[in-house]
Amino acid sequence: MYRNMLFAALLMLAMVGAAVAQDSNKAAGTDFQPPDSFKEVSTLVDLPDFLPGLGTLYVDPDTLPAGPFLAYDHDDKFVSTIYMIPLEAMNNQDNFDDLKAFGAKTVSVSMMYNAGHPGVEEPHYHVILWHVPQDEANLE
């Protein structure tokens, strides 16, 4: 079971990497604004406007629960694209074949387990595509 989950996670990261390469015309850490269809997450579910470690999140409600979520730091810089992938989907070996990514490049990727929260109640992984070095994002 764990081997299948790991394989699904690695496959998903490879697909995300390909999507990042396709969207190379957008600049991270700049004035890039969310598309019109994206809404601030705190207006959709019971979450604060700013989440320490993640930032202010925007999402197209039609793409829930996976996202992408666009994250902005305290300086309103676009710092990451986040996907919230339900653990059940990974266990089922579901495919995520049309992942959109934003940002000129991805400088690192983090995966963090989350037991659930408003908007994505089931256990899931945050897959974070960092468009700026993590230590340069003003997220505290």
N, CA, C and O atoms as CSV, one atom per row, in Angstrom:
chain,resi,resn,atom,element,x,y,z
A,1,MET,N,N,0.828,-1.188,0.000
A,1,MET,CA,C,0.000,0.000,0.000
A,1,MET,C,C,0.874,1.255,0.000
A,1,MET,O,O,0.626,2.172,-0.783
A,2,TYR,N,N,1.902,1.314,0.870
A,2,TYR,CA,C,2.752,2.498,0.932
A,2,TYR,C,C,3.533,2.685,-0.360
A,2,TYR,O,O,3.773,3.815,-0.785
A,3,ARG,N,N,3.935,1.569,-0.991
A,3,ARG,CA,C,4.643,1.664,-2.263
A,3,ARG,C,C,3.743,2.300,-3.313
A,3,ARG,O,O,4.203,3.118,-4.110
A,4,ASN,N,N,2.457,1.930,-3.321
A,4,ASN,CA,C,1.515,2.514,-4.267
A,4,ASN,C,C,1.329,4.002,-4.009
A,4,ASN,O,O,1.258,4.794,-4.948
A,5,MET,N,N,1.251,4.385,-2.731
A,5,MET,CA,C,1.100,5.800,-2.391
A,5,MET,C,C,2.326,6.589,-2.832
A,5,MET,O,O,2.199,7.682,-3.384
A,6,LEU,N,N,3.506,6.040,-2.591
A,6,LEU,CA,C,4.732,6.715,-2.983
A,6,LEU,C,C,4.799,6.856,-4.499
A,6,LEU,O,O,5.157,7.916,-5.012
A,7,PHE,N,N,4.456,5.792,-5.213
A,7,PHE,CA,C,4.450,5.853,-6.668
A,7,PHE,C,C,3.481,6.925,-7.157
A,7,PHE,O,O,3.816,7.704,-8.050
A,8,ALA,N,N,2.288,6.971,-6.579
A,8,ALA,CA,C,1.294,7.976,-6.981
A,8,ALA,C,C,1.814,9.385,-6.701
A,8,ALA,O,O,1.630,10.286,-7.519
A,9,ALA,N,N,2.457,9.579,-5.557
A,9,ALA,CA,C,2.992,10.901,-5.219
A,9,ALA,C,C,4.095,11.306,-6.191
A,9,ALA,O,O,4.123,12.447,-6.652
A,10,LEU,N,N,5.001,10.387,-6.508
A,10,LEU,CA,C,6.080,10.706,-7.432
A,10,LEU,C,C,5.545,10.992,-8.835
A,10,LEU,O,O,6.026,11.899,-9.514
A,11,LEU,N,N,4.558,10.222,-9.264
A,11,LEU,CA,C,3.944,10.450,-10.566
A,11,LEU,C,C,3.280,11.819,-10.606
A,11,LEU,O,O,3.398,12.548,-11.590
A,12,MET,N,N,2.584,12.160,-9.533
A,12,MET,CA,C,1.911,13.449,-9.466
A,12,MET,C,C,2.934,14.581,-9.534
A,12,MET,O,O,2.708,15.569,-10.233
A,13,LEU,N,N,4.058,14.454,-8.817
A,13,LEU,CA,C,5.087,15.493,-8.850
A,13,LEU,C,C,5.680,15.643,-10.247
A,13,LEU,O,O,5.983,16.757,-10.672
A,14,ALA,N,N,5.846,14.544,-10.958
A,14,ALA,CA,C,6.355,14.619,-12.325
A,14,ALA,C,C,5.383,15.376,-13.224
A,14,ALA,O,O,5.806,16.174,-14.061
A,15,MET,N,N,4.083,15.133,-13.056
A,15,MET,CA,C,3.086,15.834,-13.856
A,15,MET,C,C,3.072,17.314,-13.523
A,15,MET,O,O,2.945,18.157,-14.412
A,16,VAL,N,N,3.203,17.632,-12.228
A,16,VAL,CA,C,3.234,19.035,-11.822
A,16,VAL,C,C,4.445,19.722,-12.433
A,16,VAL,O,O,4.346,20.855,-12.904
A,17,GLY,N,N,5.580,19.049,-12.428
A,17,GLY,CA,C,6.782,19.621,-13.030
A,17,GLY,C,C,6.578,19.946,-14.499
A,17,GLY,O,O,7.035,20.984,-14.976
A,18,ALA,N,N,5.900,19.072,-15.212
A,18,ALA,CA,C,5.620,19.325,-16.624
A,18,ALA,C,C,4.691,20.518,-16.779
A,18,ALA,O,O,4.867,21.324,-17.693
A,19,ALA,N,N,3.709,20.643,-15.902
A,19,ALA,CA,C,2.791,21.779,-15.963
A,19,ALA,C,C,3.524,23.081,-15.673
A,19,ALA,O,O,3.227,24.104,-16.291
A,20,VAL,N,N,4.478,23.062,-14.744
A,20,VAL,CA,C,5.254,24.261,-14.437
A,20,VAL,C,C,6.014,24.715,-15.674
A,20,VAL,O,O,6.058,25.908,-15.974
A,21,ALA,N,N,6.606,23.782,-16.384
A,21,ALA,CA,C,7.368,24.127,-17.578
A,21,ALA,C,C,6.470,24.765,-18.633
A,21,ALA,O,O,6.924,25.631,-19.381
A,22,GLN,N,N,5.202,24.352,-18.706
A,22,GLN,CA,C,4.285,24.898,-19.693
A,22,GLN,C,C,3.871,26.322,-19.356
A,22,GLN,O,O,3.506,27.075,-20.258
A,23,ASP,N,N,3.915,26.717,-18.089
A,23,ASP,CA,C,3.451,28.032,-17.677
A,23,ASP,C,C,4.612,28.966,-17.368
A,23,ASP,O,O,4.521,29.782,-16.450
A,24,SER,N,N,5.696,28.859,-18.119
A,24,SER,CA,C,6.912,29.584,-17.786
A,24,SER,C,C,6.837,31.073,-18.090
A,24,SER,O,O,7.800,31.790,-17.819
A,25,ASN,N,N,5.728,31.571,-18.645
A,25,ASN,CA,C,5.641,32.983,-18.974
A,25,ASN,C,C,5.159,33.834,-17.799
A,25,ASN,O,O,5.092,35.055,-17.938
A,26,LYS,N,N,4.831,33.267,-16.691
A,26,LYS,CA,C,4.365,34.029,-15.539
A,26,LYS,C,C,5.498,34.139,-14.526
A,26,LYS,O,O,6.250,33.187,-14.319
A,27,ALA,N,N,5.615,35.298,-13.901
A,27,ALA,CA,C,6.733,35.536,-12.992
A,27,ALA,C,C,6.295,35.422,-11.538
A,27,ALA,O,O,5.361,36.096,-11.103
A,28,ALA,N,N,6.974,34.572,-10.806
A,28,ALA,CA,C,6.703,34.434,-9.376
A,28,ALA,C,C,7.359,35.569,-8.622
A,28,ALA,O,O,8.323,36.173,-9.094
A,29,GLY,N,N,6.828,35.852,-7.449
A,29,GLY,CA,C,7.391,36.881,-6.608
A,29,GLY,C,C,7.179,38.279,-7.171
A,29,GLY,O,O,7.869,39.219,-6.775
A,30,THR,N,N,6.227,38.425,-8.098
A,30,THR,CA,C,5.962,39.724,-8.709
A,30,THR,C,C,4.527,40.114,-8.435
A,30,THR,O,O,3.913,39.668,-7.466
A,31,ASP,N,N,4.008,40.953,-9.304
A,31,ASP,CA,C,2.637,41.439,-9.153
A,31,ASP,C,C,1.613,40.489,-9.760
A,31,ASP,O,O,0.455,40.871,-9.930
A,32,PHE,N,N,2.004,39.269,-10.087
A,32,PHE,CA,C,1.074,38.312,-10.688
A,32,PHE,C,C,-0.173,38.193,-9.817
A,32,PHE,O,O,-0.077,37.914,-8.622
A,33,GLN,N,N,-1.318,38.401,-10.407
A,33,GLN,CA,C,-2.589,38.340,-9.693
A,33,GLN,C,C,-3.359,37.087,-10.087
A,33,GLN,O,O,-3.226,36.602,-11.211
A,34,PRO,N,N,-4.166,36.558,-9.165
A,34,PRO,CA,C,-4.961,35.372,-9.502
A,34,PRO,C,C,-5.929,35.666,-10.645
A,34,PRO,O,O,-6.427,36.785,-10.758
A,35,PRO,N,N,-6.198,34.678,-11.488
A,35,PRO,CA,C,-7.225,34.846,-12.529
A,35,PRO,C,C,-8.571,35.206,-11.907
A,35,PRO,O,O,-8.798,34.966,-10.721
A,36,ASP,N,N,-9.454,35.777,-12.704
A,36,ASP,CA,C,-10.760,36.242,-12.208
A,36,ASP,C,C,-11.586,35.149,-11.548
A,36,ASP,O,O,-12.368,35.431,-10.641
A,37,SER,N,N,-11.422,33.903,-11.992
A,37,SER,CA,C,-12.224,32.805,-11.432
A,37,SER,C,C,-11.760,32.412,-10.021
A,37,SER,O,O,-12.471,31.687,-9.326
A,38,PHE,N,N,-10.592,32.873,-9.591
A,38,PHE,CA,C,-10.049,32.524,-8.282
A,38,PHE,C,C,-10.630,33.440,-7.211
A,38,PHE,O,O,-10.797,34.641,-7.425
A,39,LYS,N,N,-10.933,32.855,-6.058
A,39,LYS,CA,C,-11.472,33.584,-4.911
A,39,LYS,C,C,-10.561,33.363,-3.716
A,39,LYS,O,O,-9.898,32.332,-3.603
A,40,GLU,N,N,-10.539,34.351,-2.823
A,40,GLU,CA,C,-9.758,34.181,-1.606
A,40,GLU,C,C,-10.396,33.058,-0.790
A,40,GLU,O,O,-11.603,33.072,-0.546
A,41,VAL,N,N,-9.591,32.095,-0.373
A,41,VAL,CA,C,-10.097,30.905,0.323
A,41,VAL,C,C,-10.888,31.282,1.563
A,41,VAL,O,O,-11.893,30.640,1.867
A,42,SER,N,N,-10.459,32.309,2.285
A,42,SER,CA,C,-11.154,32.702,3.528
A,42,SER,C,C,-12.568,33.197,3.264
A,42,SER,O,O,-13.364,33.276,4.199
A,43,THR,N,N,-12.910,33.534,2.016
A,43,THR,CA,C,-14.288,33.922,1.693
A,43,THR,C,C,-15.145,32.718,1.339
A,43,THR,O,O,-16.365,32.831,1.228
A,44,LEU,N,N,-14.506,31.562,1.160
A,44,LEU,CA,C,-15.230,30.350,0.761
A,44,LEU,C,C,-15.437,29.372,1.919
A,44,LEU,O,O,-16.463,28.695,1.988
A,45,VAL,N,N,-14.463,29.302,2.823
A,45,VAL,CA,C,-14.524,28.375,3.957
A,45,VAL,C,C,-14.038,29.091,5.212
A,45,VAL,O,O,-13.474,30.183,5.144
A,46,ASP,N,N,-14.267,28.458,6.354
A,46,ASP,CA,C,-13.918,29.050,7.638
A,46,ASP,C,C,-12.421,28.875,7.931
A,46,ASP,O,O,-12.016,28.033,8.732
A,47,LEU,N,N,-11.621,29.698,7.252
A,47,LEU,CA,C,-10.178,29.737,7.477
A,47,LEU,C,C,-9.771,31.203,7.595
A,47,LEU,O,O,-10.446,32.079,7.055
A,48,PRO,N,N,-8.678,31.475,8.295
A,48,PRO,CA,C,-8.229,32.872,8.394
A,48,PRO,C,C,-7.747,33.397,7.039
A,48,PRO,O,O,-7.453,32.623,6.128
A,49,ASP,N,N,-7.671,34.720,6.923
A,49,ASP,CA,C,-7.195,35.342,5.684
A,49,ASP,C,C,-5.760,34.954,5.374
A,49,ASP,O,O,-5.389,34.826,4.208
A,50,PHE,N,N,-4.943,34.765,6.415
A,50,PHE,CA,C,-3.528,34.431,6.238
A,50,PHE,C,C,-3.205,33.210,7.079
A,50,PHE,O,O,-3.478,33.184,8.279
A,51,LEU,N,N,-2.624,32.205,6.452
A,51,LEU,CA,C,-2.237,30.972,7.143
A,51,LEU,C,C,-0.721,30.952,7.300
A,51,LEU,O,O,-0.002,30.867,6.304
A,52,PRO,N,N,-0.217,31.030,8.545
A,52,PRO,CA,C,1.241,31.001,8.726
A,52,PRO,C,C,1.852,29.777,8.034
A,52,PRO,O,O,1.353,28.658,8.155
A,53,GLY,N,N,2.930,30.021,7.317
A,53,GLY,CA,C,3.608,28.957,6.594
A,53,GLY,C,C,3.083,28.746,5.181
A,53,GLY,O,O,3.778,28.174,4.341
A,54,LEU,N,N,1.857,29.206,4.909
A,54,LEU,CA,C,1.278,29.064,3.569
A,54,LEU,C,C,0.970,30.410,2.930
A,54,LEU,O,O,1.239,30.607,1.745
A,55,GLY,N,N,0.415,31.330,3.693
A,55,GLY,CA,C,0.097,32.656,3.185
A,55,GLY,C,C,-1.387,32.864,2.966
A,55,GLY,O,O,-2.219,32.139,3.511
A,56,THR,N,N,-1.709,33.867,2.158
A,56,THR,CA,C,-3.080,34.135,1.734
A,56,THR,C,C,-3.320,33.294,0.491
A,56,THR,O,O,-2.585,33.393,-0.492
A,57,LEU,N,N,-4.360,32.464,0.545
A,57,LEU,CA,C,-4.604,31.504,-0.534
A,57,LEU,C,C,-5.790,31.918,-1.397
A,57,LEU,O,O,-6.784,32.452,-0.906
A,58,TYR,N,N,-5.658,31.656,-2.696
A,58,TYR,CA,C,-6.725,31.874,-3.670
A,58,TYR,C,C,-6.923,30.573,-4.435
A,58,TYR,O,O,-5.965,29.858,-4.728
A,59,VAL,N,N,-8.201,30.272,-4.760
A,59,VAL,CA,C,-8.510,29.047,-5.489
A,59,VAL,C,C,-9.727,29.281,-6.373
A,59,VAL,O,O,-10.602,30.084,-6.047
A,60,ASP,N,N,-9.770,28.576,-7.485
A,60,ASP,CA,C,-10.977,28.527,-8.307
A,60,ASP,C,C,-11.878,27.488,-7.643
A,60,ASP,O,O,-11.501,26.318,-7.587
A,61,PRO,N,N,-13.056,27.869,-7.136
A,61,PRO,CA,C,-13.911,26.915,-6.414
A,61,PRO,C,C,-14.224,25.650,-7.210
A,61,PRO,O,O,-14.473,24.599,-6.620
A,62,ASP,N,N,-14.215,25.736,-8.536
A,62,ASP,CA,C,-14.500,24.558,-9.366
A,62,ASP,C,C,-13.392,23.516,-9.315
A,62,ASP,O,O,-13.598,22.386,-9.757
A,63,THR,N,N,-12.236,23.863,-8.793
A,63,THR,CA,C,-11.112,22.926,-8.763
A,63,THR,C,C,-10.923,22.269,-7.400
A,63,THR,O,O,-9.978,21.504,-7.205
A,64,LEU,N,N,-11.820,22.565,-6.453
A,64,LEU,CA,C,-11.701,21.958,-5.127
A,64,LEU,C,C,-11.995,20.465,-5.200
A,64,LEU,O,O,-12.827,20.070,-6.017
A,65,PRO,N,N,-11.366,19.611,-4.397
A,65,PRO,CA,C,-10.489,19.984,-3.295
A,65,PRO,C,C,-9.025,20.124,-3.689
A,65,PRO,O,O,-8.241,20.650,-2.899
A,66,ALA,N,N,-8.626,19.680,-4.866
A,66,ALA,CA,C,-7.194,19.604,-5.187
A,66,ALA,C,C,-6.559,20.974,-5.416
A,66,ALA,O,O,-5.419,21.194,-5.007
A,67,GLY,N,N,-7.255,21.879,-6.047
A,67,GLY,CA,C,-6.664,23.172,-6.373
A,67,GLY,C,C,-6.299,23.224,-7.843
A,67,GLY,O,O,-6.792,22.419,-8.633
A,68,PRO,N,N,-5.443,24.158,-8.219
A,68,PRO,CA,C,-4.356,24.773,-7.481
A,68,PRO,C,C,-4.812,25.928,-6.603
A,68,PRO,O,O,-5.781,26.628,-6.899
A,69,PHE,N,N,-4.080,26.096,-5.517
A,69,PHE,CA,C,-4.216,27.234,-4.627
A,69,PHE,C,C,-3.007,28.126,-4.893
A,69,PHE,O,O,-1.874,27.644,-4.917
A,70,LEU,N,N,-3.235,29.396,-5.088
A,70,LEU,CA,C,-2.149,30.343,-5.307
A,70,LEU,C,C,-1.870,31.032,-3.980
A,70,LEU,O,O,-2.787,31.555,-3.347
A,71,ALA,N,N,-0.611,31.037,-3.554
A,71,ALA,CA,C,-0.250,31.547,-2.226
A,71,ALA,C,C,0.552,32.837,-2.336
A,71,ALA,O,O,1.477,32.954,-3.140
A,72,TYR,N,N,0.171,33.796,-1.506
A,72,TYR,CA,C,0.816,35.106,-1.442
A,72,TYR,C,C,1.301,35.357,-0.030
A,72,TYR,O,O,0.625,35.014,0.940
A,73,ASP,N,N,2.487,35.963,0.083
A,73,ASP,CA,C,3.040,36.215,1.412
A,73,ASP,C,C,2.560,37.569,1.959
A,73,ASP,O,O,1.720,38.229,1.346
A,74,HIS,N,N,3.102,37.976,3.119
A,74,HIS,CA,C,2.712,39.242,3.750
A,74,HIS,C,C,3.033,40.450,2.879
A,74,HIS,O,O,2.432,41.510,3.049
A,75,ASP,N,N,3.968,40.303,1.956
A,75,ASP,CA,C,4.340,41.397,1.056
A,75,ASP,C,C,3.542,41.348,-0.244
A,75,ASP,O,O,3.859,42.057,-1.199
A,76,ASP,N,N,2.500,40.506,-0.281
A,76,ASP,CA,C,1.658,40.293,-1.459
A,76,ASP,C,C,2.434,39.754,-2.652
A,76,ASP,O,O,2.044,39.972,-3.799
A,77,LYS,N,N,3.533,39.048,-2.386
A,77,LYS,CA,C,4.283,38.385,-3.440
A,77,LYS,C,C,3.701,36.989,-3.655
A,77,LYS,O,O,3.380,36.279,-2.703
A,78,PHE,N,N,3.575,36.617,-4.916
A,78,PHE,CA,C,3.147,35.264,-5.276
A,78,PHE,C,C,4.327,34.341,-5.032
A,78,PHE,O,O,5.360,34.455,-5.691
A,79,VAL,N,N,4.171,33.406,-4.062
A,79,VAL,CA,C,5.320,32.596,-3.640
A,79,VAL,C,C,5.194,31.112,-3.949
A,79,VAL,O,O,6.210,30.426,-4.059
A,80,SER,N,N,3.969,30.594,-4.092
A,80,SER,CA,C,3.848,29.157,-4.346
A,80,SER,C,C,2.501,28.802,-4.953
A,80,SER,O,O,1.526,29.547,-4.860
A,81,THR,N,N,2.492,27.635,-5.578
A,81,THR,CA,C,1.273,26.983,-6.049
A,81,THR,C,C,1.122,25.733,-5.194
A,81,THR,O,O,2.067,24.961,-5.034
A,82,ILE,N,N,-0.077,25.539,-4.646
A,82,ILE,CA,C,-0.305,24.439,-3.706
A,82,ILE,C,C,-1.438,23.558,-4.226
A,82,ILE,O,O,-2.465,24.048,-4.697
A,83,TYR,N,N,-1.225,22.253,-4.130
A,83,TYR,CA,C,-2.284,21.282,-4.393
A,83,TYR,C,C,-2.570,20.550,-3.092
A,83,TYR,O,O,-1.651,20.254,-2.328
A,84,MET,N,N,-3.835,20.260,-2.839
A,84,MET,CA,C,-4.243,19.513,-1.652
A,84,MET,C,C,-4.860,18.217,-2.149
A,84,MET,O,O,-6.024,18.166,-2.546
A,85,ILE,N,N,-4.047,17.176,-2.114
A,85,ILE,CA,C,-4.419,15.902,-2.717
A,85,ILE,C,C,-4.909,14.944,-1.639
A,85,ILE,O,O,-4.132,14.538,-0.775
A,86,PRO,N,N,-6.200,14.575,-1.680
A,86,PRO,CA,C,-6.735,13.657,-0.669
A,86,PRO,C,C,-5.974,12.339,-0.636
A,86,PRO,O,O,-5.635,11.771,-1.674
A,87,LEU,N,N,-5.715,11.869,0.576
A,87,LEU,CA,C,-5.019,10.605,0.763
A,87,LEU,C,C,-5.784,9.466,0.086
A,87,LEU,O,O,-5.181,8.557,-0.483
A,88,GLU,N,N,-7.102,9.524,0.152
A,88,GLU,CA,C,-7.916,8.487,-0.485
A,88,GLU,C,C,-7.653,8.434,-1.993
A,88,GLU,O,O,-7.596,7.351,-2.575
A,89,ALA,N,N,-7.495,9.589,-2.618
A,89,ALA,CA,C,-7.218,9.613,-4.056
A,89,ALA,C,C,-5.859,8.984,-4.353
A,89,ALA,O,O,-5.694,8.303,-5.366
A,90,MET,N,N,-4.896,9.211,-3.477
A,90,MET,CA,C,-3.586,8.592,-3.666
A,90,MET,C,C,-3.685,7.085,-3.469
A,90,MET,O,O,-3.115,6.315,-4.242
A,91,ASN,N,N,-4.412,6.663,-2.429
A,91,ASN,CA,C,-4.588,5.231,-2.188
A,91,ASN,C,C,-5.321,4.553,-3.343
A,91,ASN,O,O,-5.042,3.398,-3.664
A,92,ASN,N,N,-6.256,5.270,-3.969
A,92,ASN,CA,C,-7.001,4.732,-5.109
A,92,ASN,C,C,-6.212,4.812,-6.409
A,92,ASN,O,O,-6.679,4.365,-7.457
A,93,GLN,N,N,-5.019,5.382,-6.333
A,93,GLN,CA,C,-4.161,5.579,-7.499
A,93,GLN,C,C,-4.856,6.415,-8.570
A,93,GLN,O,O,-4.688,6.179,-9.767
A,94,ASP,N,N,-5.646,7.405,-8.117
A,94,ASP,CA,C,-6.307,8.317,-9.046
A,94,ASP,C,C,-5.259,9.115,-9.809
A,94,ASP,O,O,-4.179,9.410,-9.298
A,95,ASN,N,N,-5.607,9.451,-11.036
A,95,ASN,CA,C,-4.723,10.261,-11.863
A,95,ASN,C,C,-5.110,11.727,-11.756
A,95,ASN,O,O,-6.290,12.062,-11.657
A,96,PHE,N,N,-4.125,12.581,-11.776
A,96,PHE,CA,C,-4.309,14.026,-11.831
A,96,PHE,C,C,-3.526,14.476,-13.061
A,96,PHE,O,O,-2.346,14.812,-12.968
A,97,ASP,N,N,-4.200,14.479,-14.225
A,97,ASP,CA,C,-3.477,14.638,-15.476
A,97,ASP,C,C,-3.587,16.018,-16.107
A,97,ASP,O,O,-3.048,16.230,-17.193
A,98,ASP,N,N,-4.261,16.956,-15.471
A,98,ASP,CA,C,-4.367,18.293,-16.045
A,98,ASP,C,C,-4.083,19.334,-14.970
A,98,ASP,O,O,-4.832,20.298,-14.816
A,99,LEU,N,N,-3.002,19.136,-14.232
A,99,LEU,CA,C,-2.642,20.067,-13.170
A,99,LEU,C,C,-2.064,21.338,-13.778
A,99,LEU,O,O,-1.127,21.289,-14.575
A,100,LYS,N,N,-2.623,22.456,-13.398
A,100,LYS,CA,C,-2.125,23.750,-13.852
A,100,LYS,C,C,-1.164,24.278,-12.797
A,100,LYS,O,O,-1.408,24.137,-11.599
A,101,ALA,N,N,-0.103,24.869,-13.236
A,101,ALA,CA,C,0.861,25.473,-12.324
A,101,ALA,C,C,1.092,26.910,-12.756
A,101,ALA,O,O,0.900,27.259,-13.921
A,102,PHE,N,N,1.499,27.725,-11.823
A,102,PHE,CA,C,1.734,29.133,-12.079
A,102,PHE,C,C,3.128,29.468,-11.578
A,102,PHE,O,O,3.584,28.910,-10.580
A,103,GLY,N,N,3.795,30.360,-12.253
A,103,GLY,CA,C,5.119,30.765,-11.834
A,103,GLY,C,C,6.148,30.454,-12.886
A,103,GLY,O,O,5.999,29.509,-13.660
A,104,ALA,N,N,7.203,31.259,-12.914
A,104,ALA,CA,C,8.233,31.098,-13.926
A,104,ALA,C,C,9.024,29.816,-13.726
A,104,ALA,O,O,9.467,29.202,-14.696
A,105,LYS,N,N,9.202,29.414,-12.497
A,105,LYS,CA,C,9.961,28.207,-12.219
A,105,LYS,C,C,9.578,27.707,-10.835
A,105,LYS,O,O,8.976,28.431,-10.041
A,106,THR,N,N,9.927,26.488,-10.568
A,106,THR,CA,C,9.767,25.921,-9.238
A,106,THR,C,C,11.155,25.693,-8.694
A,106,THR,O,O,11.957,24.974,-9.291
A,107,VAL,N,N,11.441,26.313,-7.547
A,107,VAL,CA,C,12.783,26.180,-6.982
A,107,VAL,C,C,12.876,25.013,-6.011
A,107,VAL,O,O,13.968,24.508,-5.753
A,108,SER,N,N,11.730,24.576,-5.464
A,108,SER,CA,C,11.706,23.386,-4.620
A,108,SER,C,C,10.266,22.925,-4.466
A,108,SER,O,O,9.326,23.660,-4.769
A,109,VAL,N,N,10.108,21.692,-3.990
A,109,VAL,CA,C,8.781,21.111,-3.770
A,109,VAL,C,C,8.743,20.543,-2.360
A,109,VAL,O,O,9.668,19.856,-1.926
A,110,SER,N,N,7.652,20.842,-1.648
A,110,SER,CA,C,7.431,20.276,-0.311
A,110,SER,C,C,6.147,19.472,-0.334
A,110,SER,O,O,5.189,19.836,-1.016
A,111,MET,N,N,6.129,18.383,0.412
A,111,MET,CA,C,4.901,17.610,0.619
A,111,MET,C,C,4.687,17.505,2.119
A,111,MET,O,O,5.562,17.048,2.855
A,112,MET,N,N,3.498,17.940,2.568
A,112,MET,CA,C,3.199,17.908,3.993
A,112,MET,C,C,1.833,17.266,4.219
A,112,MET,O,O,0.849,17.617,3.569
A,113,TYR,N,N,1.796,16.328,5.145
A,113,TYR,CA,C,0.542,15.670,5.505
A,113,TYR,C,C,-0.326,16.629,6.302
A,113,TYR,O,O,0.181,17.403,7.113
A,114,ASN,N,N,-1.643,16.580,6.072
A,114,ASN,CA,C,-2.598,17.356,6.849
A,114,ASN,C,C,-3.796,16.454,7.125
A,114,ASN,O,O,-4.311,15.799,6.219
A,115,ALA,N,N,-4.235,16.423,8.383
A,115,ALA,CA,C,-5.346,15.557,8.789
A,115,ALA,C,C,-6.708,16.070,8.322
A,115,ALA,O,O,-7.706,15.357,8.425
A,116,GLY,N,N,-6.752,17.283,7.816
A,116,GLY,CA,C,-8.000,17.857,7.330
A,116,GLY,C,C,-8.264,19.209,7.958
A,116,GLY,O,O,-7.838,19.479,9.081
A,117,HIS,N,N,-8.968,20.055,7.229
A,117,HIS,CA,C,-9.320,21.398,7.682
A,117,HIS,C,C,-10.517,21.861,6.871
A,117,HIS,O,O,-10.876,21.209,5.890
A,118,PRO,N,N,-11.155,22.985,7.255
A,118,PRO,CA,C,-12.289,23.465,6.464
A,118,PRO,C,C,-11.905,23.633,4.993
A,118,PRO,O,O,-10.857,24.190,4.668
A,119,GLY,N,N,-12.758,23.148,4.134
A,119,GLY,CA,C,-12.515,23.199,2.693
A,119,GLY,C,C,-11.979,21.904,2.141
A,119,GLY,O,O,-12.347,21.493,1.040
A,120,VAL,N,N,-11.101,21.249,2.903
A,120,VAL,CA,C,-10.573,19.928,2.532
A,120,VAL,C,C,-10.552,19.126,3.835
A,120,VAL,O,O,-9.515,18.995,4.484
A,121,GLU,N,N,-11.708,18.599,4.196
A,121,GLU,CA,C,-11.877,17.964,5.502
A,121,GLU,C,C,-11.168,16.617,5.626
A,121,GLU,O,O,-10.738,16.241,6.716
A,122,GLU,N,N,-11.045,15.898,4.526
A,122,GLU,CA,C,-10.437,14.574,4.589
A,122,GLU,C,C,-8.912,14.698,4.676
A,122,GLU,O,O,-8.346,15.712,4.268
A,123,PRO,N,N,-8.247,13.663,5.209
A,123,PRO,CA,C,-6.781,13.672,5.256
A,123,PRO,C,C,-6.213,13.839,3.841
A,123,PRO,O,O,-6.716,13.256,2.881
A,124,HIS,N,N,-5.159,14.647,3.740
A,124,HIS,CA,C,-4.592,14.947,2.429
A,124,HIS,C,C,-3.140,15.395,2.573
A,124,HIS,O,O,-2.641,15.602,3.679
A,125,TYR,N,N,-2.486,15.538,1.446
A,125,TYR,CA,C,-1.139,16.092,1.400
A,125,TYR,C,C,-1.182,17.452,0.742
A,125,TYR,O,O,-1.858,17.642,-0.270
A,126,HIS,N,N,-0.456,18.401,1.319
A,126,HIS,CA,C,-0.206,19.671,0.653
A,126,HIS,C,C,1.041,19.451,-0.204
A,126,HIS,O,O,2.114,19.151,0.319
A,127,VAL,N,N,0.900,19.597,-1.490
A,127,VAL,CA,C,2.036,19.554,-2.404
A,127,VAL,C,C,2.305,21.008,-2.774
A,127,VAL,O,O,1.511,21.644,-3.466
A,128,ILE,N,N,3.436,21.524,-2.301
A,128,ILE,CA,C,3.739,22.947,-2.451
A,128,ILE,C,C,4.879,23.120,-3.448
A,128,ILE,O,O,5.991,22.637,-3.237
A,129,LEU,N,N,4.578,23.815,-4.527
A,129,LEU,CA,C,5.579,24.163,-5.531
A,129,LEU,C,C,6.069,25.572,-5.196
A,129,LEU,O,O,5.372,26.556,-5.445
A,130,TRP,N,N,7.245,25.657,-4.641
A,130,TRP,CA,C,7.800,26.957,-4.239
A,130,TRP,C,C,8.378,27.661,-5.453
A,130,TRP,O,O,9.227,27.112,-6.156
A,131,HIS,N,N,7.912,28.882,-5.694
A,131,HIS,CA,C,8.392,29.682,-6.807
A,131,HIS,C,C,9.483,30.654,-6.370
A,131,HIS,O,O,10.146,31.265,-7.209
A,132,VAL,N,N,9.667,30.796,-5.080
A,132,VAL,CA,C,10.763,31.570,-4.493
A,132,VAL,C,C,11.366,30.676,-3.413
A,132,VAL,O,O,10.685,29.777,-2.920
A,133,PRO,N,N,12.610,30.895,-3.038
A,133,PRO,CA,C,13.156,30.109,-1.927
A,133,PRO,C,C,12.280,30.289,-0.691
A,133,PRO,O,O,11.881,31.406,-0.361
A,134,GLN,N,N,11.987,29.196,-0.018
A,134,GLN,CA,C,11.098,29.224,1.135
A,134,GLN,C,C,11.511,30.266,2.160
A,134,GLN,O,O,10.657,30.953,2.720
A,135,ASP,N,N,12.802,30.394,2.411
A,135,ASP,CA,C,13.257,31.328,3.431
A,135,ASP,C,C,13.147,32.790,2.991
A,135,ASP,O,O,13.362,33.693,3.799
A,136,GLU,N,N,12.815,33.031,1.722
A,136,GLU,CA,C,12.614,34.392,1.248
A,136,GLU,C,C,11.140,34.791,1.250
A,136,GLU,O,O,10.816,35.958,1.029
A,137,ALA,N,N,10.253,33.840,1.495
A,137,ALA,CA,C,8.814,34.129,1.551
A,137,ALA,C,C,8.473,34.628,2.948
A,137,ALA,O,O,8.859,34.009,3.940
A,138,ASN,N,N,7.760,35.730,3.032
A,138,ASN,CA,C,7.364,36.338,4.312
A,138,ASN,C,C,6.040,35.716,4.761
A,138,ASN,O,O,4.968,36.278,4.537
A,139,LEU,N,N,6.135,34.539,5.403
A,139,LEU,CA,C,4.939,33.736,5.698
A,139,LEU,C,C,4.646,33.572,7.185
A,139,LEU,O,O,3.738,32.818,7.537
A,140,GLU,N,N,5.356,34.227,8.048
A,140,GLU,CA,C,5.100,34.062,9.495
A,140,GLU,C,C,4.210,35.158,10.028
A,140,GLU,O,O,3.895,35.173,11.218
